[in-house]
Amino acid sequence: MITRKIKILFTSAEAEPLVKIGGLGDYAGSLPLALQEYQSQLDVRLVIPYHGCIKPDLWKLTHIKTVNFEFGKEQKKTEIFKTNIDNLKIYLIRPIPPYTNPSVYCEDSEENNQKYAFFSFACLEMLKAIQWQPDVIHTNDWHTSFLVLKLNRLKESVDFYKNIKTLITIHNLGYMGGENSKLLHKLGISMKDPIIKELPAWALNQPLPLGLAKTDHIVTVSPTYAKEILTNEFGYGLEKLLQKRSKLITGILNGINQKKWDPTIDNNIPSNYSFKELDKRCKNKTYLQMTLNLKQDLKMPLLGVISRMDLQKGFDILIDTIPLIAHHPWQLIILGSGNYEIEQACSLLEKKYPQRIRVVLRFDDQLARQIYAGTDMLLIPSRYEPCGTTQMIAMRYGSIPIARATGGLKDTILHKKNGYLFKKASPHSLARTLQEAIHCFNHSQIEWHEMQCTAMKSNFSWKQSAQKYANLYFQMIG
């Protein structure tokens, strides 16, 4: 039986509130805090790069160490800073000289890879410098897979690292880090000898596949995605390796910060409400219609989309669905940005249906919250979705999700209980399900009201997920 505190180092490219670009920032900003709050037997610490966009005055950063270390055959120097947010110890690593590019992710892939390889190596050197020896290093995606590979080498000769276990969370298997043969060879962490038989030749030069081959455990951000990545459709060529390591793969559903996403206190929406007073929600719908110059009509089904514009998110499916449901009454608001061709296709859709569709091509947190609070349904036609939090937030605000039955969408939405699911990634499949939802909205108000209440009462807090991660950490160290 373990009687001491278990030490966890959580490594990530981004973490809210210091810096956030996407879902990884939400995850890395929420899970360590939840582990610290709900699991008293854990000592959790977070480390991220000290990106140029991070403002030191906001976070009371303290310089604690300057460290010299070998980066391949080069001598490098890094500074380590420390802060504390809600009792969570957070380290930030900044090279000397500092990054000239303020961005979290560089457009130049070589610069990006150098940055995260450096960060991964520096994390391990930091541990020796501060004399804090974690039991488990929890890494995320390809950015910190370099750490797994370096640690694998260090264990052979340095006692300090021998008993440290590693875990990789896959947030999206489609992003593997790209071709890195020169960098991996330069850093002495190439895995070509011996060749990992289950990996295709191209994967032997990419950090995430190699990390997945060498880590002690793998986590996906939903149970369904843990099964999907073992298949040809979702495995991206890594399915043979993942099938071989399937006993070391665990699916743990992400949560959301329910204090952050709460329609009873959200200052960004015109009218606060709860599931007990859904009549107050109507003001948000009419406000949204008025703001975007749509006809104000509470009886008109108001549909929403809040998403990065990407083929993964099923925008082509959505666009081809619109003509199939044009004979039904509805309005649609699309908020997002990303792929230029998809942006243009959505703009053309607005021109074709000027009385019914509004497209807003930007990131806008306030408008997103107003869409959650004012729409009747939120469309999520993703081809695949490792977890997704959009559907959780939509339910929290009483907007019924209409989603593809994949990944975390399938794990969180119960068909006709708190949302609707469609199986095939096709316009006809989405159209049929939308027609069913619109019919219920128009003709079965009691059933619709019950669905909204069920959705709003769904519990997607991090507490349950934190317990599962804690159990996994204990299992890993025996």
N, C-alpha and C positions, 0 to 999 in steps of 0.2 A: 504493500500500500504506500502511495506517495504522500509524504507528510509535509514536504517543503513546497514553496511556490515554484511553479513551472515558468521558465523564462522564454518569452516569445519575441523574436525580432520580426517586425512586419515591414517589408520593403516594397516600395511602390514608386512609379514614375510621377504620380500626382496624388494629392489628398486634400480634400476640402477640410477646413476653410482656407488653408494657405494657398492652394492653387488647384483649380479644377478645369479640365477640358471636356471630359465626358463621364461615362458611367464608372470607369475605374476610379476617378476622383471621388465620386459619391461613396463607393464601396470602401476605399482605403480611408476615407474620412469618417466612416460610420462604424465599420466592424471593430477596429481596435478600441474605440470608445465603448462599444457595447460589451466587448470582452472584459474591459477594465471595470465597467459598471456592474455587470451581472456575475462575473466569475472571480471571486475574491482570491482563489488559489492560483491565479495567473499574474505574472509580472509582464505586461505587454509594453513594448516600446516600438515606435514607428520611425522609419528613416526614409527621407525623400531627397532628391537633388535640390540644391539651393539654386533654383532657376532665377534668371535675371529679372523675371516679372514679379518675384516675391518681394514685398515691401517690408523691410526689417523693422521699421518704426511701429508697424501694426501688431507685431508679434513678440516684441521684447526678446529678440534673439541675443544669446550670449555665446561668445567665442570660447570654446573649451580646450581645443587641441589643434596643433598643426602636425601633420603626419607625412613622413616621407615613405615611399614604397616603390617596388618594382612593378612596372606596367609593361610586361613583355621584357625587352632588353633595355627599356628606358627607365630613368629615374623620374618619378612624378611626386608632386607635393600637393596636399589638399588640406583645407581648413574644415574643422567640424564645429558646428554651431548647435545650440540646444535651446528649446523653449518648452513650455508646458501649457497645454490647452485642456481644460476640464480634467485635470489630474493625470493626463496622458503625457508621458515624456516623449518628445519628438526631437529627432536629430536631423540636421540638414548638412549636406556635404557639398562643398564648393571647391573646385580646383584652383590652383594658383598657376597662372593668372586665371581670373574668373571667366565664366562663359561670356562671350561677346554677343551671342544671339540670345535675346531675352525669352524666346519661345520655349515651351515645354518640349515640343517635338519639332525637329528641324526638317525642312523640305529636302535637304540634301541627305540621302540615305547613309552615305559614308560618315558624315558628321554626326548623324543620329546614333549610329551604331557605336562610334567611338565614345560618344557621351555616355551611353548607358553601360558599355563595357567598363569604362573608367569608374562610373558610379558603383557598379557591382563589386569591382575589386576594392574600391575605397571602403565600402561597407564592411568587408571582412577585416581590413586593416584597422578600421575604427574600433572594432570589438577588442582587438588586442590592446589598442591604445588606451581605452577606458577600462580595460580589465573586466569586461562583462561578457560572460560566456553563456549564450542562449542554449536552450535545449532544442528548440526548433526555429529555423529561419523560414518564414512564410513569404514566398516570392509570388509575383504576379505577372503573368504574360511574358512576352519575349524579352522585355527590357531588363528584367532581373534574372533571366535564365542564365546569363553569363556568370552570375554568382554561383549557381549550382555547379557549373562546370569547373570554375576555379576552386571551389571548396572541395570538389571531388579530387583534384590534384593535391591540394594542401593536406588533406587527410592522410596521404601517403607518407608525409615526412614531418608534420608539425603537430605535436601532441595537443596543443590548445584547441584544434579544430576537430579532433578525431571522433568525438561523440555527438557532434551537432548533426541533427536531422534536418532535411529540407522538404518543403512542400511547395508545389506550384499550383496556383489557381489559374485555370483557363477561363478567360472572360470572352474570348472569341478566337477559335482555333484558326480562323482564316488569316490572322495576322501573326506571322512566324518570325519576323525580323529580317527577312531577305537574305540574299547571298552574302556570306561573310567569310569566305575561305581564307582570304589573305589576313584578315584581322584575327581569326581564330588561330591560324598558324603562328602569326606574330606573337600572340599572347600565350602560346604554349598550351592551349586548351582544345586543340583539334581532336576529334574522336575518330579519325579515319583508321586508326590502328589501336585496338582491333575494330574492324568494320561492324557496325550494328546491323545484323542481317535483316531485321524487320523494317528498316528504313530505306526508302528509295535513295538513289545516289544524290539527288539534288538536296535532300533534307539533311545530309551530313555536313552541310555548310551553313545551316541556319540555327540560331540559338535556341528557339523554342523546341523543335523536334529533339535536339540533343539533350536539352534540359529534361524533357519528358522521359527520355531514355535513362537518365541518371538519377533523377530525384527519388526520394523515399516514398512520396505519396503525391497523388494528383487529385485536385478538387475541381469540379465544374460548378457553375453557379446555379444549377437546377438539377434535380434528379433525372428528368427526361433527357436533358442535354448530355448527361453522363452516358446514357444508352445510345443516343444518336451519334456521338462521335466514334462509336465502334463500327459504324456502317459506311459503305462506300459513298453514300449520298452526302454525309456530313463529316467524314473523316479526313478530307483533304489530302488523301494519300498516306496518312499516318495510321490508318485503321488497323493494319497488321500489328504494329508496335502496341497500340492501345488495347487491342484484343488480348495480346500476350500479357499486358500489365493490368488487365481489367479488375483483378482482385485488389489492386492498389488505387482504384479510382472511386471517389465518393462524390455524389451530387448533393450539394447543400444550397437550398434556395436563398437568394439574396433577400434582404428586407428593405424597408424604407424608414426614414426618420419621421415618425408619426407626429412629432411635435412641429416639425417643419412643414409637413403637408397636412393641414388641419383646417377644414372649411369653417369651423366655429370661431376661429381667431385670425384667419388670413386677412391681412390688411390690404392685399392687392385686389380683392374682389369687392364689388359694391354692396353685397348683402351676405352677411354670415348666416350659417344655418347648420342644423344637424339632421340626422335621419328622422328625428321626432318632429321636425318643423320644415318639411320639404317645400311647403308653400312659399317660404322665404327665398327658396332657390330660384323661383320664377323671375325675380328681378334681375338676376345675373344673366338669364337668357335674353331678356328684352334689351338689357344694356349692351350685350355683345352684338345683337342684331343692329341696334341703333349705331353703335360705334363703327361697325364695318359696313354701314349703309345697306343692310338687308332688311327686307320687310319684317316689321315687328309682329310676330304671330306665335303665341304660345302653343298653338295646335300644330304648327309646322315642325316636323322632325328636323332637329338641328344636329348635323354630324360634324365631327372634328377629326383632324389629323395633326399630331404634334410629333415631328420626327426629323432625324437626319435624312436628307434626300439621297438615297442609295438604293441600288437594286436589291440588296439584302432585305431592305424594308418593304419590298413589294410594291413600289410606286407604279411600275408598269402594270401590275395586276389592278391596282386601284384605278388608274387612268382608263384602262379598257373596260372596267366595270361600269363606269358612269353612264355610257349610252344604254347599257342593259337595264338600268333602273330609272331612265329618264322619264318614263310615264308615271312614276310615283311622285308625290309631293315631298320635297326635302330641300334643305339648304346645307351647304358644306363649307367649312373653313379649314384651310390648310396652312399650317405654320411650320416653317423649316428652311433649311438651306443645305447646300452640298453639291452634288453632281450637277454641272451646268446644263446638260441635256434634259435632265429631269426637271430642273427649275423652269426651263423654257417650255417643256411639255405641260407643266402645271399652269403656267401663265396663259398658254393657248387654250387650255380647258376653261379658265376663267372668262376668256373672251368669247368662247362658244356658248357659255351659260352665264351671262352677265347678271342675271337676276337671282342666281342661285348659288354661285361659287365665289369665294374670296380667297386669294392666295397672298400670304405674307412671307416674303423671302428674307428672313433674318432670324437670329436667335433673340427671343424676347421673353424673359422669365415672367414678367407681369401679365402679358397677353396669354402666355401658356396657362397660367393659373386661372385666368378669366375663361379660357376655353374649357378647362377641366370643370369649372363651376357652372358654366352656362350651357354647354352642349348636352344633348340627350344621349348621344352615343359617340364613342371614340373608336375610330377604325385603325386596326393594327394588322395589315395583311402581310406580315413578314414571311419571307421564304424560310428563314430560320431565325431563332431568337434564343441565345444561350440562357438568358433569364428575362431581362426587360423589367423596367419599373414603371413604365408608362401606364400599363394596365392596372397596377396596384394603386397608383395615384388617382387614375380615373375613377376607380371603384370608391376610393376614399372620398371623392367629391361627388359621387352619385351619377357619374357619366358611365353608361353601360358599355363595356368594351366588346367590340366585334373583332375577333382575332383568329388568326391561323392556329390550328392545333399543333404547336411545335414548341419544344424547349420549355422555358419558364412560363410561357403563355398557357400551355396545356396544364402545367402544375398549379396554376393559380386561379384559372377561370373554370367554373363549373357550368356547363352548358344549360342555359335557361334558368339558372339559379342566381348567378351574379354577373352573367354575361353570355355571349354567344361565341361558339367555336365553329370554324369550317375546316374541312380536312385537306382538300386539294389546293395547291398554290395556283389557282386559276380564276379568271374573272367570273365564270359561271358559278363556281362554288361560293365565291364571295357575294355575288348578286343574289343567289338563292337565300343565303343567310340574312343578308340585309333586308330583303323583302319580308322575311319572317319577322325580323325585329321591328320593322316599320309597321307591319300589320298589328303586332302586339301593342305598340305605342298608340296606334290610332284607335284600336277597338277593344283593348283589354287594360284599361287604366289601373284597375286594382292589382292585376298580375304585374304590371309594369312598376307600380309603386312598391310592391313586395320585393321585386328584384332589386330596385334601387336601395331599399333598406338593408337587404342581405349584403349587397356589395359594400355599403358604407360601414357595416359592422364587421367586415372581414378584418382579421388581425394580421398585418404584415410587418410587425415590429421586428427589430433585430434580436430580441431576447431569445427566441427559440433557436434561431440560427447560431447565435453565440454559444449556446449550450452544446450544439452539435459539433462546432469547431473545437470547443474545449474537450469534449469526449475524444475527438480525433487526435488532438495533441497528446492526451494521456495514453491513448492506444499506441501512438508512434514511439513513445519513449518507454513503453513496456510497463 
